[in-house]
């Protein structure tokens, strides 16, 4: 009986850790596969705008710098365009400017409601057989656009990712130090592919 009491106390302690908020901060990684054919124009990546008002100015500035560098690498390695050019070079008449804004970068980890009773009733079998311990909640929102040299929008996309993800002991995200990177990359990839498809349909 004492063992059961100790177990209940330990599980209760874990379940009372409460909610933990975090910012999905990447990194924005290289694409899973390259484009089948590069567009015969150059692209310039504008500074990524992080406009989530829940983050302070210094954090937004640092994330903007980090994301801009990583997005440059993603576009270059994806070979979507003939060339990726950087300031102070200027756009040619057929070249495009890529703009990305991330207006929501919110993540929250909460205890799964079934964790404590499930782990107690199964004598921790719930944990070892990968029953959910946490629920990771994501609220990500972004917009991506391609503009021509004159600032005219050629293609644009807006996406929102709301996700409640169960996480157990053996899931990759349980000890993930870059929590939310997979979800952020999913958002960026959806925005990019949607906008690229629109761009491809332009005469």
Buried (B, 14 or more C-beta within 10 A) or exposed (E): EEEEEEBEEEBEEBBEEEEEEBBBBBBBBBBEEEBEEEBEBBBBBBBBBBBBEEBEEEBBEEBBEBBBBBBBBBBBEBBBBBBBBEEEEEBEEEBBBBBBBBBBBBBBBBBBEBBBEBBBEEEBEBBEEBBBBBBBBBBBBBBBBBBBBEEEEBBBBEBEBEBEBBBBBEBEBBEEEEBBBBBBBBBBBBBBBBBBEBBEEEE
